[in-house]
């Protein structure tokens, strides 16, 4: 769309509302929302589209992916099906991975995600001795190539052997900062000095004004938890609201009173949690002889305590997760089921792939369905957001920056002056 358009008669979930309403949406030629309300006037020269009650919600937000690894399931082996097996398999593959290969696979996955309604992705991109900054450089290219299709944030993700090479890891991180990454991250559990690793990444993030997004406690060992160290450093560096922790699987094996203490600490420090059900269900608990654990963090308890919790795709068709369509509504359903949320929590599951990750990623007033926001919208035949999670959608139209990037709108009529 290049001219102002008014979407008339949609069922609209506006920013801050828990229920959808029959409203019109006016989109300016700059791709931003000019108005949201009943029976909006269609100015001369604008166009109008009859939405016939279709549901219009802000586009979905995926706060944790690994686009650099996606679609490598046919190239990387993981016979054990474990996290260690996946990491070892990808480490061997990283020796030969090229910048062009990373970019091509990432763009293919982005196309799928956009078609399902995702308008923003935060992608953790490997920094390791085998590939150094090749992945970062590839993702910078991808970010530029897809700027008209979605918002892409790049996390400089220190992993594998790099976690045990602190001086080199610091130099790589500073190189990644110079190349324009959007956040700092890594896996302290892989390091032989996990607390020193945390000190390094917190310092770099704080010094450069970048958010921190870490993989924390992706295991089921109650005696090897690092979440408390993250909470303490978040307070020390005054980074509340700018720290996110992915996985937190080990919370699932702790007694309720200890979970409550961690949840209170997360709220007080301002740390968000991102649950990643696909990876945790597939990788964790395989060595259990009876009743294999789910591996998913305590979603229900964290939400009840007031912790911001998002759900995200994590890996898509690689040695960590061999499946994945790019559909965040599928992830919302998995989270509701594996996290044993309630029958009335469909709306909460929707928020975990929309408003909550948008806040975690710092998208601010640019995201949402309100005047001034960028017109990044998902239009479907669902009845309401609850139905969108429960049933999915047979047809989807995706608008980014006021332009249709997937699907199509109903016939657009020029306004008769």
Secondary structure, DSSP 8 states (H G I E B T S, - for coil): --S-EEEEEEEE--TT-SS-EEEEEEE-TTSBEEEEETT----TT-EEEE-TT-EEEE-EEEEEE-TTTTT-TTTS--TT-SHHHHHHHHHHHHTT--HHHHHHHHHHHHHHHHHHTEEEEEEEEEEBTTTBTHHHHHHHHHHHHTTTT-EEEEEEEE-GGGGG-HHHHHHHHHHHHHTT-SEEEE-GGGSSSHHHHHHHHHHHHHHTT-EEEEEE--S--TTS--HHHHHHHHHHTT-TTSEEEEE-GGGGGS-HHHHHHHHHHHHHHTEEEEE-HHHHHHHTTTT-SSS-------HHHHHHHT--EEE--B-SSSSS-S---S-HHHHHHHHHHHTT--TT-HHHHHHTTTHHHHHHTT-GGGSSSSTTSB--EEEES-SSHHHHHHH--S-EEEEETTEEEES--S-EEE---
